[in-house]
Amino acid sequence: MRVHWTARAKRRLRLIHDYIAQDAPRVADQVTQRLLIRSRQLGDLPYLGREVPEYQREDLREVLERPYRIIYRILPNRIDVITVMHYRQLLPSDLET
């Protein structure tokens, strides 16, 4: 199954990268790569992640790549990565893309 990053998820990934890069550019690249690699696993194992407790919807799931949460939606023919965020951040009330 194909893994698609939404515009929101791409924007969040850039923000994470830019924030880390202020102090550690190489680490920022490594963190970004780890998040991308982790998300690619979802193409083969879409139910790898748990349901997102805050939403309790079977189609919304998350995988952890500490200290980040990759939140995604399972669709019939693809996986949409909806957002990526630090685990201490609060999720928005609406994750619609």
Secondary structure, DSSP 8 states (H G I E B T S, - for coil): -EEEE-HHHHHHHHHHHHHHHTT-HHHHHHHHHHHHHHHHGGGT-TTSSEE-TTT--TTEEEEEETTEEEEEEE-SSEEEEEEEEETTS---S----
